[in-house]
Amino acid sequence: MLARAYQRVNRLGDAKRIIVEAQTQGKDSAELHQHLLEIAIIEQDQQAIQHEVQWGSDQSDLAIALDYRAFLAADAGHYRDAERLFSTAIRQAQQNDAEVTQDILLDEASAEVEFGRTAQAEKVLQRSKQQDDPRLIIIAAMAGNSSAAESYMQLPEKNPRDTVEHFLLRPELKAELALIHGDPISAISALESTRKFELSQPEVIEIRARAYLLAHQGALAQAEFQRLIDNPGWEDPEMPRTNLAHLGMARAYAIQGETDNSRTEYEKLFSLWKDADADIPVLRQAHLEYNQLH
């Protein structure tokens, strides 16, 4: 939709204008309010965030509202609250909507991967009744489980002309498999075909950035992480990924020997997650790296 397109290019005022126009024409929907919530998060408009969360809570689809709240908790580094809210949302969705149930399970697993809680992410994915969902296979690979991805890649393409499968899904899986096997150069190469389409799936940018880090190409990794930070509208902004891009930046600067800049990026993450659960694996690792800077 047009509002999403404006959001992705950081034209947030235009995105909000399109949404308001649709609402005044009687076309209000949960999707529009999701966009408004995402924009409020990007703008750090706490009043608007609470308004949209409350709107969702007042609607019949409580599961989606709880999913929003879980994402907000994850974005703040509150994984225990996020887990509780995701679980409640899933129980609510299981009553009448298998598709929403699957979406929320994948949301929770994605957040767990970002937190570095990969074993928990796999446990969440095992609860899915749609194990052949390509989105699930990607998340499993990001958690370090290669079996489903390897099986998928052995299958012939259903439609070689399909943009998502040919230019995004398969290259992404190929890159994740390369990273699992310690081959970042092959991962970087696999993602070249995604460049024209990656804004529709910004996780590809993060994968490329991680590959550059593992290949000790700090300047290139820095550039990719900076793109995520500068363009929060590309990503669902309630995901922890945008905040954690500062950790990627810190590591990229460290590779280049730019200790002061590295320290600054670590401190940005610590500031964003000043109230986060202290035992999040990725946060504990970040503190360990920070303390080792010279």
Backbone as CSV, one residue per row, in Angstrom:
resi,resn,N_x,N_y,N_z,CA_x,CA_y,CA_z,C_x,C_y,C_z
1,MET,0.836,-1.187,0.000,0.000,0.000,0.000,0.878,1.246,0.000
2,LEU,0.266,2.372,-0.398,1.044,3.600,-0.579,1.651,4.091,0.738
3,ALA,0.912,3.977,1.831,1.429,4.437,3.124,2.699,3.674,3.501
4,ARG,2.721,2.367,3.231,3.913,1.565,3.526,5.091,2.027,2.673
5,ALA,4.809,2.333,1.415,5.881,2.799,0.533,6.485,4.101,1.050
6,TYR,5.628,5.031,1.473,6.135,6.284,2.041,6.936,6.020,3.312
7,GLN,6.465,5.087,4.131,7.171,4.775,5.371,8.565,4.250,5.079
8,ARG,8.686,3.438,4.056,9.974,2.819,3.744,10.999,3.832,3.248
9,VAL,10.540,4.971,2.740,11.484,6.006,2.299,11.512,7.178,3.281
10,ASN,11.057,6.917,4.516,11.110,7.885,5.609,10.258,9.134,5.367
11,ARG,9.250,9.032,4.519,8.308,10.131,4.336,7.119,9.867,5.254
12,LEU,7.382,9.998,6.551,6.402,9.588,7.551,5.178,10.494,7.555
13,GLY,5.380,11.791,7.316,4.251,12.701,7.255,3.300,12.334,6.136
14,ASP,3.847,11.987,4.974,3.007,11.572,3.850,2.300,10.260,4.150
15,ALA,2.998,9.346,4.826,2.381,8.072,5.194,1.177,8.301,6.101
16,LYS,1.351,9.169,7.101,0.236,9.460,8.011,-0.917,10.149,7.278
17,ARG,-0.586,11.022,6.344,-1.636,11.716,5.585,-2.479,10.724,4.786
18,ILE,-1.834,9.768,4.141,-2.555,8.764,3.365,-3.466,7.943,4.273
19,ILE,-2.973,7.594,5.437,-3.768,6.796,6.373,-4.982,7.573,6.856
20,VAL,-4.778,8.831,7.216,-5.903,9.659,7.684,-6.948,9.817,6.583
21,GLU,-6.500,9.992,5.357,-7.438,10.108,4.236,-8.278,8.841,4.103
22,ALA,-7.627,7.693,4.245,-8.359,6.428,4.155,-9.369,6.302,5.298
23,GLN,-8.953,6.712,6.488,-9.856,6.615,7.632,-11.060,7.524,7.487
24,THR,-10.853,8.734,6.958,-11.975,9.664,6.775,-12.940,9.164,5.701
25,GLN,-12.474,8.264,4.849,-13.330,7.671,3.827,-13.983,6.382,4.319
26,GLY,-13.873,6.132,5.619,-14.497,4.950,6.201,-13.759,3.657,5.935
27,LYS,-12.457,3.736,5.656,-11.672,2.546,5.312,-10.706,2.171,6.432
28,ASP,-11.091,2.449,7.663,-10.217,2.128,8.791,-10.039,0.613,8.897
29,SER,-8.860,0.210,9.358,-8.578,-1.226,9.481,-7.424,-1.440,10.447
30,ALA,-7.260,-2.696,10.874,-6.141,-3.039,11.756,-4.811,-2.783,11.069
31,GLU,-4.765,-2.992,9.753,-3.523,-2.767,9.014,-3.106,-1.300,9.075
32,LEU,-4.072,-0.394,8.934,-3.761,1.024,9.012,-3.228,1.390,10.389
33,HIS,-3.830,0.815,11.411,-3.372,1.122,12.767,-2.009,0.502,13.049
34,GLN,-1.697,-0.607,12.406,-0.352,-1.157,12.546,0.669,-0.182,11.967
35,HIS,0.348,0.396,10.797,1.254,1.383,10.210,1.420,2.583,11.139
36,LEU,0.320,3.040,11.723,0.398,4.183,12.639,1.245,3.853,13.861
37,LEU,1.130,2.626,14.349,1.949,2.212,15.487,3.427,2.212,15.105
38,GLU,3.737,1.671,13.939,5.129,1.624,13.501,5.707,3.029,13.348
39,ILE,4.925,3.931,12.779,5.388,5.313,12.610,5.602,5.967,13.973
40,ALA,4.703,5.705,14.903,4.845,6.273,16.249,6.115,5.777,16.921
41,ILE,6.458,4.498,16.687,7.686,3.954,17.264,8.907,4.627,16.647
42,ILE,8.884,4.796,15.322,10.001,5.460,14.655,10.183,6.870,15.203
43,GLU,9.068,7.576,15.406,9.119,8.956,15.883,9.235,9.057,17.396
44,GLN,9.211,7.894,18.068,9.267,7.860,19.539,8.180,8.744,20.148
45,ASP,6.981,8.665,19.590,5.807,9.402,20.065,5.047,8.495,21.019
46,GLN,5.375,8.598,22.319,4.816,7.672,23.305,3.293,7.769,23.399
47,GLN,2.763,8.975,23.257,1.315,9.146,23.330,0.638,8.408,22.167
48,ALA,1.201,8.540,20.975,0.634,7.859,19.808,0.783,6.345,19.940
49,ILE,1.915,5.899,20.489,2.114,4.463,20.695,1.023,3.905,21.597
50,GLN,0.799,4.571,22.727,-0.203,4.092,23.667,-1.602,4.139,23.057
51,HIS,-1.865,5.166,22.242,-3.168,5.276,21.583,-3.414,4.085,20.668
52,GLU,-2.395,3.705,19.886,-2.571,2.599,18.950,-2.654,1.261,19.671
53,VAL,-1.876,1.095,20.729,-1.957,-0.133,21.516,-3.343,-0.260,22.136
54,GLN,-3.849,0.852,22.664,-5.188,0.836,23.264,-6.251,0.558,22.214
55,TRP,-6.076,1.132,21.017,-7.035,0.872,19.937,-7.118,-0.626,19.662
56,GLY,-5.944,-1.257,19.577,-5.934,-2.691,19.318,-6.588,-3.483,20.432
57,SER,-6.380,-3.061,21.676,-6.957,-3.762,22.827,-8.469,-3.655,22.845
58,ASP,-9.002,-2.588,22.258,-10.454,-2.362,22.249,-11.150,-3.097,21.111
59,GLN,-10.364,-3.703,20.197,-10.957,-4.381,19.056,-11.199,-5.859,19.364
60,SER,-11.945,-6.492,18.475,-12.273,-7.897,18.675,-11.045,-8.792,18.498
61,ASP,-10.069,-8.335,17.689,-8.894,-9.157,17.432,-7.830,-8.879,18.481
62,LEU,-8.046,-9.395,19.664,-7.143,-9.151,20.785,-5.763,-9.760,20.538
63,ALA,-5.707,-10.855,19.791,-4.427,-11.522,19.557,-3.429,-10.589,18.877
64,ILE,-3.885,-9.846,17.877,-2.985,-8.939,17.166,-2.537,-7.810,18.078
65,ALA,-3.446,-7.300,18.909,-3.075,-6.243,19.850,-2.016,-6.732,20.825
66,LEU,-2.160,-7.963,21.292,-1.169,-8.527,22.209,0.164,-8.750,21.498
67,ASP,0.093,-9.099,20.220,1.311,-9.252,19.430,2.052,-7.921,19.340
68,TYR,1.315,-6.831,19.104,1.925,-5.496,19.088,2.644,-5.222,20.408
69,ARG,1.943,-5.482,21.509,2.511,-5.199,22.832,3.748,-6.054,23.086
70,ALA,3.723,-7.296,22.604,4.888,-8.163,22.768,6.084,-7.605,22.013
71,PHE,5.840,-7.115,20.802,6.918,-6.524,20.012,7.496,-5.297,20.704
72,LEU,6.627,-4.479,21.270,7.104,-3.290,21.977,7.992,-3.684,23.156
73,ALA,7.606,-4.734,23.871,8.431,-5.217,24.979,9.775,-5.731,24.457
74,ALA,9.739,-6.444,23.337,10.985,-6.952,22.752,11.891,-5.809,22.325
75,ASP,11.307,-4.783,21.733,12.097,-3.637,21.271,12.816,-2.958,22.429
76,ALA,12.202,-3.004,23.615,12.807,-2.396,24.796,13.753,-3.351,25.521
77,GLY,13.898,-4.580,25.006,14.788,-5.543,25.641,14.165,-6.262,26.817
78,HIS,12.846,-6.253,26.905,12.140,-6.916,28.004,11.650,-8.278,27.502
79,TYR,12.564,-9.239,27.437,12.187,-10.494,26.790,11.189,-11.292,27.628
80,ARG,11.247,-11.185,28.949,10.283,-11.923,29.764,8.861,-11.417,29.526
81,ASP,8.697,-10.099,29.511,7.381,-9.537,29.209,6.956,-9.911,27.798
82,ALA,7.902,-9.877,26.864,7.582,-10.222,25.479,7.114,-11.666,25.381
83,GLU,7.813,-12.570,26.048,7.416,-13.976,26.007,6.014,-14.173,26.561
84,ARG,5.728,-13.505,27.681,4.397,-13.636,28.298,3.315,-13.135,27.353
85,LEU,3.561,-11.986,26.724,2.565,-11.403,25.831,2.414,-12.233,24.553
86,PHE,3.525,-12.727,24.006,3.437,-13.586,22.830,2.617,-14.841,23.152
87,SER,2.877,-15.444,24.313,2.153,-16.669,24.690,0.660,-16.413,24.810
88,THR,0.307,-15.293,25.419,-1.108,-14.951,25.554,-1.734,-14.687,24.188
89,ALA,-0.991,-14.009,23.329,-1.487,-13.726,21.983,-1.715,-15.017,21.202
90,ILE,-0.793,-15.961,21.331,-0.928,-17.228,20.612,-2.137,-17.993,21.120
91,ARG,-2.324,-18.051,22.429,-3.496,-18.754,22.971,-4.788,-18.129,22.456
92,GLN,-4.798,-16.809,22.383,-5.983,-16.117,21.894,-6.230,-16.443,20.413
93,ALA,-5.164,-16.424,19.618,-5.305,-16.669,18.176,-5.697,-18.112,17.883
94,GLN,-5.221,-19.041,18.695,-5.499,-20.455,18.450,-6.983,-20.787,18.524
95,GLN,-7.751,-19.908,19.100,-9.187,-20.161,19.231,-9.899,-20.151,17.883
96,ASN,-9.392,-19.328,16.938,-10.158,-19.214,15.689,-9.354,-18.801,14.462
97,ASP,-8.027,-18.690,14.555,-7.299,-18.170,13.399,-5.912,-18.806,13.297
98,ALA,-5.792,-19.842,12.468,-4.522,-20.553,12.317,-3.462,-19.676,11.676
99,GLU,-3.869,-18.798,10.752,-2.896,-17.940,10.064,-2.268,-16.939,11.023
100,VAL,-3.097,-16.305,11.852,-2.579,-15.356,12.832,-1.711,-16.080,13.854
101,THR,-2.121,-17.279,14.252,-1.322,-18.069,15.189,0.083,-18.297,14.635
102,GLN,0.159,-18.671,13.354,1.459,-18.889,12.720,2.270,-17.605,12.690
103,ASP,1.636,-16.500,12.334,2.345,-15.216,12.271,2.945,-14.852,13.625
104,ILE,2.181,-15.054,14.690,2.654,-14.669,16.026,3.779,-15.601,16.478
105,LEU,3.657,-16.881,16.195,4.746,-17.814,16.521,6.049,-17.388,15.851
106,LEU,5.942,-16.997,14.582,7.140,-16.570,13.856,7.669,-15.250,14.401
107,ASP,6.764,-14.364,14.800,7.193,-13.107,15.426,8.002,-13.391,16.691
108,GLU,7.479,-14.293,17.526,8.175,-14.604,18.778,9.528,-15.247,18.500
109,ALA,9.568,-16.187,17.555,10.830,-16.850,17.237,11.856,-15.856,16.693
110,SER,11.404,-14.905,15.865,12.314,-13.886,15.333,12.915,-13.055,16.450
111,ALA,12.077,-12.656,17.401,12.570,-11.856,18.524,13.581,-12.649,19.347
112,GLU,13.305,-13.935,19.564,14.230,-14.767,20.345,15.587,-14.880,19.640
113,VAL,15.570,-14.996,18.316,16.827,-15.044,17.576,17.601,-13.745,17.769
114,GLU,16.919,-12.603,17.676,17.584,-11.315,17.856,18.190,-11.201,19.254
115,PHE,17.515,-11.763,20.245,18.031,-11.726,21.616,19.215,-12.664,21.815
116,GLY,19.475,-13.546,20.851,20.519,-14.539,21.023,20.046,-15.779,21.744
117,ARG,18.744,-15.892,21.917,18.151,-17.044,22.606,17.721,-18.072,21.544
118,THR,18.703,-18.620,20.856,18.410,-19.458,19.705,17.732,-20.771,20.085
119,ALA,18.103,-21.354,21.216,17.456,-22.606,21.637,15.972,-22.368,21.896
120,GLN,15.647,-21.239,22.515,14.250,-20.910,22.763,13.518,-20.652,21.448
121,ALA,14.208,-20.016,20.497,13.590,-19.778,19.189,13.203,-21.095,18.533
122,GLU,14.083,-22.097,18.617,13.769,-23.386,18.018,12.592,-24.056,18.720
123,LYS,12.495,-23.912,20.029,11.358,-24.470,20.754,10.050,-23.831,20.291
124,VAL,10.086,-22.525,20.067,8.887,-21.825,19.580,8.515,-22.343,18.197
125,LEU,9.492,-22.499,17.321,9.219,-22.958,15.962,8.660,-24.379,15.945
126,GLN,9.075,-25.209,16.886,8.586,-26.583,16.940,7.087,-26.645,17.240
127,ARG,6.533,-25.561,17.773,5.098,-25.538,18.083,4.256,-25.233,16.855
128,SER,4.897,-24.852,15.768,4.172,-24.511,14.548,3.619,-25.768,13.874
129,LYS,2.419,-25.647,13.328,1.814,-26.733,12.562,2.098,-26.595,11.071
130,GLN,2.897,-25.592,10.706,3.234,-25.356,9.302,4.752,-25.339,9.156
131,GLN,5.350,-26.493,9.315,6.809,-26.589,9.303,7.417,-26.319,7.935
132,ASP,6.587,-26.347,6.885,7.108,-26.073,5.543,6.999,-24.605,5.158
133,ASP,6.604,-23.754,6.085,6.511,-22.320,5.832,7.926,-21.771,5.597
134,PRO,8.193,-21.172,4.428,9.548,-20.659,4.164,10.030,-19.656,5.203
135,ARG,9.101,-18.879,5.765,9.502,-17.922,6.795,10.058,-18.658,8.003
136,LEU,9.430,-19.760,8.379,9.905,-20.568,9.502,11.285,-21.139,9.192
137,ILE,11.475,-21.598,7.975,12.756,-22.208,7.592,13.883,-21.176,7.687
138,ILE,13.603,-19.935,7.293,14.609,-18.877,7.378,14.966,-18.599,8.833
139,ILE,13.956,-18.483,9.691,14.211,-18.196,11.104,14.996,-19.338,11.744
140,ALA,14.644,-20.581,11.394,15.382,-21.727,11.923,16.848,-21.662,11.513
141,ALA,17.105,-21.268,10.260,18.490,-21.139,9.799,19.204,-20.026,10.552
142,MET,18.514,-18.923,10.797,19.120,-17.832,11.562,19.446,-18.260,12.989
143,ALA,18.690,-19.256,13.490,18.957,-19.797,14.823,20.060,-20.844,14.800
144,GLY,20.571,-21.156,13.594,21.679,-22.089,13.484,21.290,-23.501,13.098
145,ASN,20.003,-23.734,12.815,19.539,-25.067,12.421,19.461,-25.130,10.905
146,SER,20.322,-25.897,10.308,20.438,-25.903,8.846,19.592,-26.957,8.149
147,SER,19.038,-27.917,8.877,18.436,-29.091,8.235,17.268,-28.727,7.326
148,ALA,16.329,-27.909,7.803,15.162,-27.556,6.994,15.584,-26.730,5.780
149,ALA,16.539,-25.824,5.975,17.007,-24.990,4.865,17.690,-25.834,3.800
150,GLU,18.501,-26.789,4.218,19.182,-27.651,3.253,18.184,-28.486,2.465
151,SER,17.144,-28.967,3.147,16.114,-29.745,2.452,15.365,-28.870,1.464
152,TYR,15.056,-27.655,1.866,14.325,-26.739,0.985,15.145,-26.416,-0.252
153,MET,16.429,-26.175,-0.071,17.276,-25.791,-1.193,17.470,-26.931,-2.195
154,GLN,17.220,-28.165,-1.776,17.336,-29.301,-2.683,16.109,-29.451,-3.576
155,LEU,15.026,-28.785,-3.203,13.805,-28.863,-4.001,13.915,-27.950,-5.215
156,PRO,13.328,-28.328,-6.335,13.322,-27.418,-7.486,12.456,-26.205,-7.204
157,GLU,12.814,-25.078,-7.798,12.014,-23.878,-7.621,10.619,-24.099,-8.206
158,LYS,9.612,-23.723,-7.425,8.242,-23.863,-7.914,7.980,-22.930,-9.089
159,ASN,8.553,-21.736,-9.003,8.382,-20.762,-10.067,9.635,-19.908,-10.151
160,PRO,10.556,-20.250,-11.055,11.827,-19.502,-11.137,11.661,-18.020,-11.421
161,ARG,10.493,-17.620,-11.889,10.264,-16.213,-12.178,9.630,-15.469,-10.997
162,ASP,9.372,-16.198,-9.925,8.782,-15.571,-8.740,9.849,-14.733,-8.031
163,THR,9.593,-13.446,-7.912,10.597,-12.534,-7.351,10.993,-12.913,-5.933
164,VAL,10.004,-13.194,-5.087,10.297,-13.468,-3.679,11.142,-14.719,-3.538
165,GLU,10.726,-15.808,-4.191,11.473,-17.055,-4.025,12.846,-16.992,-4.682
166,HIS,12.892,-16.503,-5.924,14.140,-16.561,-6.690,15.163,-15.514,-6.250
167,PHE,14.694,-14.297,-5.964,15.626,-13.208,-5.686,15.786,-12.884,-4.200
168,LEU,14.943,-13.462,-3.344,15.048,-13.164,-1.916,15.166,-14.430,-1.065
169,LEU,14.152,-15.275,-1.144,14.113,-16.435,-0.247,15.302,-17.370,-0.443
170,ARG,15.507,-17.827,-1.660,16.590,-18.778,-1.888,17.975,-18.177,-1.631
171,PRO,18.258,-16.963,-2.107,19.559,-16.373,-1.769,19.757,-16.191,-0.263
172,GLU,18.671,-15.824,0.421,18.771,-15.641,1.873,19.102,-16.962,2.558
173,LEU,18.420,-18.030,2.164,18.708,-19.336,2.753,20.118,-19.801,2.414
174,LYS,20.520,-19.574,1.177,21.872,-19.958,0.767,22.918,-19.210,1.592
175,ALA,22.672,-17.936,1.846,23.602,-17.137,2.647,23.647,-17.628,4.087
176,GLU,22.486,-17.913,4.669,22.458,-18.392,6.045,23.196,-19.727,6.171
177,LEU,23.002,-20.601,5.199,23.710,-21.887,5.228,25.221,-21.667,5.139
178,ALA,25.632,-20.729,4.309,27.064,-20.435,4.200,27.611,-19.921,5.527
179,LEU,26.852,-19.071,6.205,27.298,-18.546,7.500,27.381,-19.660,8.535
180,ILE,26.407,-20.567,8.522,26.436,-21.693,9.459,27.708,-22.516,9.254
181,HIS,28.132,-22.635,7.997,29.320,-23.436,7.678,30.601,-22.598,7.687
182,GLY,30.509,-21.373,8.199,31.702,-20.554,8.364,32.275,-20.007,7.083
183,ASP,31.415,-19.729,6.107,31.882,-19.251,4.807,31.211,-17.917,4.467
184,PRO,31.649,-16.825,5.098,30.988,-15.533,4.876,31.126,-15.007,3.455
185,ILE,32.210,-15.347,2.769,32.405,-14.864,1.392,31.317,-15.430,0.487
186,SER,31.010,-16.714,0.645,29.934,-17.309,-0.142,28.590,-16.702,0.226
187,ALA,28.405,-16.347,1.495,27.162,-15.708,1.918,26.999,-14.354,1.231
188,ILE,28.061,-13.588,1.196,28.027,-12.278,0.540,27.683,-12.432,-0.933
189,SER,28.310,-13.396,-1.576,28.061,-13.644,-2.989,26.612,-14.053,-3.240
190,ALA,26.074,-14.894,-2.357,24.701,-15.381,-2.523,23.681,-14.254,-2.474
191,LEU,24.004,-13.199,-1.748,23.051,-12.106,-1.553,23.117,-11.028,-2.623
192,GLU,24.030,-11.149,-3.563,24.147,-10.121,-4.600,22.863,-9.953,-5.394
193,SER,22.173,-11.050,-5.650,20.954,-10.977,-6.464,19.786,-10.339,-5.721
194,THR,19.935,-10.107,-4.416,18.829,-9.544,-3.636,18.800,-8.020,-3.671
195,ARG,19.833,-7.385,-4.170,19.985,-5.942,-3.972,18.818,-5.123,-4.543
196,LYS,18.260,-5.548,-5.668,17.174,-4.778,-6.270,15.869,-4.895,-5.482
197,PHE,15.780,-5.906,-4.626,14.505,-6.196,-3.977,14.586,-6.195,-2.449
198,GLU,15.766,-5.926,-1.896,15.985,-6.147,-0.467,15.180,-5.221,0.437
199,LEU,14.717,-4.086,-0.071,13.960,-3.183,0.791,12.613,-3.784,1.184
200,SER,12.167,-4.771,0.435,10.926,-5.452,0.815,11.182,-6.504,1.884
201,GLN,12.450,-6.797,2.161,12.824,-7.801,3.154,14.160,-7.394,3.775
202,PRO,14.141,-6.347,4.623,15.395,-5.756,5.107,16.266,-6.681,5.944
203,GLU,15.724,-7.828,6.381,16.570,-8.772,7.111,17.746,-9.216,6.243
204,VAL,17.573,-9.136,4.909,18.662,-9.483,3.998,19.849,-8.552,4.224
205,ILE,19.567,-7.280,4.499,20.647,-6.317,4.738,21.408,-6.691,6.002
206,GLU,20.678,-7.119,7.015,21.332,-7.532,8.255,22.199,-8.766,8.031
207,ILE,21.713,-9.715,7.251,22.492,-10.921,6.980,23.783,-10.552,6.255
208,ARG,23.678,-9.661,5.268,24.872,-9.233,4.549,25.847,-8.541,5.500
209,ALA,25.317,-7.712,6.388,26.171,-7.011,7.344,26.898,-8.002,8.244
210,ARG,26.187,-9.027,8.709,26.832,-10.047,9.548,27.907,-10.789,8.778
211,ALA,27.628,-11.046,7.500,28.620,-11.737,6.681,29.881,-10.887,6.523
212,TYR,29.697,-9.595,6.300,30.861,-8.705,6.199,31.661,-8.709,7.501
213,LEU,30.976,-8.724,8.635,31.683,-8.783,9.923,32.531,-10.044,10.012
214,LEU,31.913,-11.177,9.683,32.628,-12.448,9.796,33.777,-12.529,8.801
215,ALA,33.666,-11.784,7.699,34.752,-11.735,6.715,35.781,-10.666,7.065
216,HIS,35.602,-10.000,8.219,36.494,-8.932,8.684,36.567,-7.773,7.699
217,GLN,35.432,-7.510,7.045,35.325,-6.362,6.151,34.515,-5.290,6.885
218,GLY,35.181,-4.653,7.839,34.513,-3.755,8.766,33.812,-2.580,8.119
219,ALA,34.450,-1.936,7.139,33.854,-0.753,6.522,32.561,-1.106,5.789
220,LEU,32.555,-2.262,5.123,31.349,-2.675,4.397,30.237,-3.064,5.373
221,ALA,30.600,-3.730,6.460,29.607,-4.068,7.480,29.020,-2.798,8.089
222,GLN,29.883,-1.851,8.377,29.443,-0.568,8.936,28.416,0.098,8.031
223,ALA,28.667,0.094,6.747,27.767,0.748,5.795,26.388,0.087,5.800
224,GLU,26.349,-1.242,5.904,25.064,-1.942,5.900,24.294,-1.687,7.194
225,PHE,24.975,-1.754,8.330,24.294,-1.476,9.595,23.808,-0.029,9.649
226,GLN,24.594,0.886,9.079,24.192,2.294,9.070,22.921,2.482,8.253
227,ARG,22.771,1.726,7.190,21.551,1.803,6.388,20.327,1.435,7.229
228,LEU,20.450,0.409,8.069,19.326,0.009,8.920,19.005,1.090,9.952
229,ILE,20.042,1.707,10.513,19.835,2.750,11.514,19.217,3.989,10.887
230,ASP,19.693,4.360,9.697,19.220,5.577,9.039,17.827,5.434,8.449
231,ASN,17.381,4.199,8.262,16.101,3.970,7.584,15.224,3.010,8.380
232,PRO,14.793,3.415,9.570,13.989,2.506,10.397,12.668,2.125,9.752
233,GLY,12.200,2.911,8.788,10.957,2.589,8.109,11.057,1.372,7.219
234,TRP,12.287,0.950,6.890,12.437,-0.267,6.086,11.979,-1.483,6.872
235,GLU,12.317,-1.495,8.134,12.074,-2.652,8.987,10.828,-2.407,9.814
236,ASP,10.194,-3.508,10.257,9.161,-3.338,11.271,9.870,-2.740,12.482
237,PRO,9.619,-1.468,12.807,10.462,-0.789,13.795,10.301,-1.310,15.209
238,GLU,9.249,-2.123,15.449,9.115,-2.660,16.795,10.014,-3.878,17.012
239,MET,10.686,-4.348,15.960,11.635,-5.450,16.124,12.919,-4.935,16.766
240,PRO,13.597,-5.767,17.591,14.865,-5.331,18.193,15.971,-5.104,17.178
241,ARG,15.773,-5.529,15.923,16.849,-5.484,14.931,17.440,-4.087,14.759
242,THR,16.589,-3.052,14.731,17.087,-1.706,14.502,17.974,-1.248,15.656
243,ASN,17.562,-1.511,16.898,18.400,-1.173,18.046,19.722,-1.944,18.014
244,LEU,19.628,-3.215,17.656,20.822,-4.044,17.665,21.768,-3.727,16.515
245,ALA,21.315,-2.937,15.548,22.234,-2.487,14.501,23.377,-1.668,15.101
246,HIS,23.132,-1.027,16.251,24.218,-0.283,16.922,25.307,-1.243,17.410
247,LEU,24.912,-2.444,17.812,25.906,-3.444,18.202,26.731,-3.852,16.981
248,GLY,26.056,-4.034,15.854,26.780,-4.342,14.632,27.753,-3.239,14.258
249,MET,27.305,-1.999,14.407,28.187,-0.861,14.131,29.400,-0.879,15.057
250,ALA,29.168,-1.158,16.332,30.268,-1.196,17.293,31.300,-2.237,16.891
251,ARG,30.837,-3.387,16.475,31.751,-4.450,16.063,32.485,-4.085,14.779
252,ALA,31.783,-3.429,13.863,32.411,-3.019,12.602,33.514,-1.999,12.863
253,TYR,33.252,-1.037,13.741,34.285,-0.057,14.085,35.473,-0.742,14.768
254,ALA,35.199,-1.713,15.627,36.281,-2.409,16.333,37.195,-3.132,15.348
255,ILE,36.612,-3.750,14.327,37.412,-4.433,13.312,38.362,-3.460,12.623
256,GLN,37.883,-2.217,12.453,38.686,-1.209,11.770,39.658,-0.494,12.711
257,GLY,39.646,-0.876,13.981,40.532,-0.254,14.945,40.071,1.104,15.429
258,GLU,38.799,1.454,15.172,38.260,2.751,15.590,37.577,2.592,16.952
259,THR,38.396,2.520,17.984,37.914,2.169,19.315,36.923,3.183,19.870
260,ASP,37.207,4.458,19.700,36.300,5.478,20.245,34.916,5.389,19.610
261,ASN,34.876,5.235,18.284,33.588,5.099,17.610,32.879,3.810,18.016
262,SER,33.660,2.768,18.195,33.085,1.499,18.641,32.449,1.656,20.012
263,ARG,33.182,2.292,20.921,32.666,2.507,22.273,31.366,3.319,22.238
264,THR,31.318,4.321,21.390,30.119,5.160,21.278,28.907,4.337,20.846
265,GLU,29.103,3.432,19.900,27.980,2.622,19.415,27.510,1.636,20.479
266,TYR,28.446,1.037,21.203,28.033,0.175,22.324,27.183,0.982,23.306
267,GLU,27.626,2.178,23.611,26.918,3.003,24.591,25.540,3.426,24.094
268,LYS,25.397,3.584,22.782,24.068,3.881,22.229,23.111,2.718,22.490
269,LEU,23.600,1.489,22.271,22.767,0.323,22.557,22.423,0.258,24.033
270,PHE,23.416,0.471,24.887,23.167,0.401,26.323,22.154,1.456,26.757
271,SER,22.197,2.624,26.136,21.231,3.673,26.451,19.824,3.281,26.010
272,LEU,19.725,2.741,24.797,18.418,2.314,24.294,17.843,1.195,25.144
273,TRP,18.714,0.348,25.670,18.273,-0.796,26.470,18.673,-0.631,27.940
274,LYS,18.584,0.587,28.432,19.012,0.831,29.811,18.141,0.109,30.832
275,ASP,16.898,-0.195,30.458,15.993,-0.904,31.366,15.749,-2.339,30.926
276,ALA,16.568,-2.827,30.013,16.368,-4.172,29.462,16.696,-5.244,30.496
277,ASP,16.172,-6.445,30.272,16.526,-7.581,31.113,18.024,-7.845,30.969
278,ALA,18.713,-7.836,32.087,20.177,-7.866,32.055,20.748,-9.184,31.553
279,ASP,19.948,-10.256,31.582,20.477,-11.568,31.208,20.204,-11.938,29.746
280,ILE,19.806,-10.972,28.937,19.664,-11.251,27.510,21.045,-11.623,26.955
281,PRO,21.190,-12.767,26.309,22.518,-13.190,25.842,23.226,-12.155,24.974
282,VAL,22.511,-11.533,24.040,23.170,-10.586,23.144,23.625,-9.345,23.901
283,LEU,22.890,-8.951,24.932,23.281,-7.785,25.721,24.470,-8.116,26.618
284,ARG,24.468,-9.297,27.205,25.612,-9.711,28.022,26.878,-9.783,27.180
285,GLN,26.754,-10.296,25.950,27.904,-10.369,25.059,28.396,-8.974,24.699
286,ALA,27.452,-8.055,24.485,27.820,-6.680,24.146,28.603,-6.040,25.286
287,HIS,28.176,-6.246,26.525,28.897,-5.691,27.672,30.295,-6.299,27.781
288,LEU,30.402,-7.594,27.518,31.695,-8.262,27.575,32.643,-7.660,26.548
289,GLU,32.164,-7.470,25.327,32.997,-6.877,24.268,33.389,-5.440,24.621
290,TYR,32.440,-4.695,25.159,32.683,-3.307,25.533,33.798,-3.203,26.588
291,ASN,33.740,-4.101,27.548,34.746,-4.072,28.616,36.119,-4.481,28.152
292,GLN,36.189,-5.134,26.992,37.470,-5.553,26.449,38.088,-4.552,25.486
293,LEU,37.377,-3.454,25.224,37.921,-2.430,24.357,39.118,-1.744,25.027
294,HIS,40.095,-1.391,24.243,41.296,-0.719,24.784,41.456,0.653,24.130
